[in-house]
Amino acid sequence: MTDAVLNQFTPGASNEEKIDATKRVKVGIIGTGWIAESHIESYLQMPDVDIVAAADLIPGKAEKFMEHYGVKGVHFYPSHKELLDNEELDVVSVCTYNTQHAIPTIYALEKGVNVLLEKPMCVTIEEAADIMRAEKKSGKILSIGFQPRLDANMQMIKKIVESGELGKIYYIQTGGGRRRGIPNSTFIEKKTAGIGALGDIGCYSLDMVLNAIGYPKPLTISAYSSNYFGTNPLYNNPADAARFNVDDFAAAFIRLEGDIILDFRIAWAMHIDTPGDTIILGTKAALRIPSIDCWNGTVGGPMTMYFDVAGQQTQTTIPLVENPDNKGLFYHKIRSFLDAVKNGGTAPVPTSQILYNQAIIDGLVKSAECGHEIEIKIPEI
Ligand SMILES: NC(=O)c1ccc[n+]([C@@H]2O[C@H](COP(=O)([O-])OP(=O)(O)OC[C@H]3O[C@@H](n4cnc5c(N)ncnc54)[C@H](O)[C@@H]3O)[C@@H](O)[C@H]2O)c1
């Protein structure tokens, strides 16, 4: 067959990205740590982006960061405040640790700047509500950095749910974890991270299933959390064990609107390889989404769908699908946000959904603290 014939059947052949480089975007980066590397590596691939400012609380860190990437002409600031007070920007990437998500985001929105905020949205539901109030008042675009949403396999889960093939969904088990995989740095202390495995990887599991089923409102939660591994020098570097004061394991039983049960667990460390696959049970069929060792919000292998055909119990494999290009999820997370800013679109990952993700995280912390089930209260925005 000739290429001309084959190309008729090649999906995406006409999906070439067209970026108008004459319409430029002025970008600032707040927090130049680990995840900021993925942000700048994506920005540097985009012909319409000018990186004009960067801030970090640690003196000299932002300068070193830009030097490493060979980016010239950047203005440097000692915190988000000076950066936002002194620059006219179109967008900022907020790449700070979790306890510094709300303050820079709210300040940026107040200054009329569009924000791409890293996940989790923040630490508490009160912060989430304050962020959303600032967003509403500003009329600017705020998107939360859940790049697994852009993965074709994640999108397949949502397509399967929306096709109706599963029937009415009544029970979901989700979460995952690592036998050993405790991070260090700013991830393990309340003063910087606020929450541990829950905010690092738990929020991804929640987004995987809640996004698929349309983010129903969470109603009640009964939860548990612990940190037996993070605090133990047998399983963690002694210096890190001594300062470790966040969760390394969390589990919860959550009731969602629409009579749906969500059974959730997440771990940075435990004495087993996985606490189980994600499963979605419906009245017509069920879906199994394999877990992955290094739990990071991706589909761990081909999914299986279970159903009856003419009274016979059967199952089918949903093969993993390729992403349409090899630019990576991070590139697309940033590109979809910039396109929304440039074209007057809406946030690719809106706070109206992630509010419920945050409400579950907040409820989990509160229920685990008091040791019984609690009602999840969603604030008025
Ligand atoms: N989307 C992903 O795949 C992904 C992966 C890893 C981390 N993250 C998220 O990214 C965030 C940052 O993680 P990290 O590993 O880069 O942390 P990090 O500690 O390496 O970097 C954060 C930086 O922000 C700076 N900072 C804090 N408050 C500031 C402020 N007000 N103004 C200026 N600078 C400030 C700190 O000095 C630090 O250098 C976390 O919320 C984490 O959950 C996302």
The ligand as a Gaussian input file, in Angstrom:
#p B3LYP/6-31G(d) Opt

LIG

0 1
 N        2.640000      16.973000      38.724000
 C        3.598000      16.177000      39.123000
 O        3.912000      15.157000      38.495000
 C        4.344000      16.494000      40.372000
 C        5.499000      15.760000      40.694000
 C        6.224000      16.158000      41.832000
 C        5.779000      17.191000      42.626000
 N        4.615000      17.841000      42.306000
 C        4.111000      18.912000      43.169000
 O        4.924000      20.065000      42.964000
 C        5.033000      20.802000      44.180000
 C        6.493000      21.128000      44.446000
 O        7.221000      19.929000      44.564000
 P        8.827000      19.944000      44.415000
 O        9.263000      18.532000      44.512000
 O        9.212000      20.745000      43.241000
 O        9.217000      20.727000      45.748000
 P       10.597000      21.457000      46.081000
 O       10.655000      21.597000      47.536000
 O       11.712000      20.770000      45.335000
 O       10.437000      22.894000      45.394000
 C        9.574000      23.871000      45.877000
 C       10.321000      25.199000      45.828000
 O        9.384000      26.248000      46.088000
 C       10.057000      27.250000      46.822000
 N        9.041000      28.114000      47.465000
 C        8.176000      27.780000      48.459000
 N        7.359000      28.819000      48.734000
 C        7.699000      29.827000      47.895000
 C        7.202000      31.137000      47.672000
 N        6.184000      31.622000      48.397000
 N        7.785000      31.903000      46.722000
 C        8.818000      31.425000      45.985000
 N        9.330000      30.172000      46.146000
 C        8.770000      29.386000      47.078000
 C       10.961000      26.496000      47.781000
 O       12.012000      27.274000      48.272000
 C       11.419000      25.331000      46.897000
 O       12.648000      25.632000      46.254000
 C        4.370000      19.950000      45.268000
 O        3.116000      20.487000      45.576000
 C        4.223000      18.575000      44.635000
 O        3.055000      17.872000      45.065000
 C        3.927000      17.520000      41.197000

